[in-house]
Amino acid sequence: MNNRVATKVTLKIKRPNGEIEYVVPPTLKSVTPAQFRQIQAATMAADRGEVLGYNVEYKDVGRPTIKSSSDLFYAGAERDTTTDSMSRMGE
């Protein structure tokens, strides 16, 4: 069984001049619906446009077989597969 961890958020923003821009905040790895509403409100309040949607990318994190207590150190090893999920981008 594999676990997934969020690795990147992409925001879709309609700027005041009408252009659509995709922004990747460097400090966000995931967004909850409540956080998204806060981001929308802050962007509108700053007259920076309208946040239309977001996308969260996930990475599969494997679960290695633990044979001894020394293997616990490596239990968080990640595999290099990435998947897109939670697409909330408005079209």
ABEGO torsion letter per residue (X at the ends): XBBBBBABBBBBBBBAAGBBBBBBBAABABBBAAAAAAAAAAAAAAGAEBBABBBBBBBBBBBBBBABAAAAAAAABBBABBBBBGBABBX
